[in-house]
Amino acid sequence: MSETNKNSWDGLLKNYLKAEHLSGDEETFACVDVTVIAEDMDLVLEVKEQKAIFTLNVTNKVFLKNAGIEAPKDAIGKKITLKKVRVMNPTTHKEVDGLRISKVE
């Protein structure tokens, strides 16, 4: 894995999962990796050989914990189903499409 630094773009350009990337209102992904830095948590999700990063908000972290995921690393290997929901953008104060975890298997 490349080390990120200010001399290279390696590791800095990432494919973040957004609501518009889902093929329908709900889609299931395989969790292939987890990154935790301070209080931030990202899942690396894969579907159809495509990987994307899904950054978890507090609501989605709580859902994982309540779904029986004992520690963040335990999400690796699980099937994570995401659904589109309407959420308030804190900057623009307008409703936008967002993603919520709806099932963990």
ABEGO torsion letter per residue (X at the ends): XBBBBAABABGABBBBBBAAABABABBBBBBABBBBBEABBBBBBBBGGBBBBBBBBAAAAAAAAAAGBABAAAABGBBBBBBBBBBBBAAAGBBBBBBBBABBX
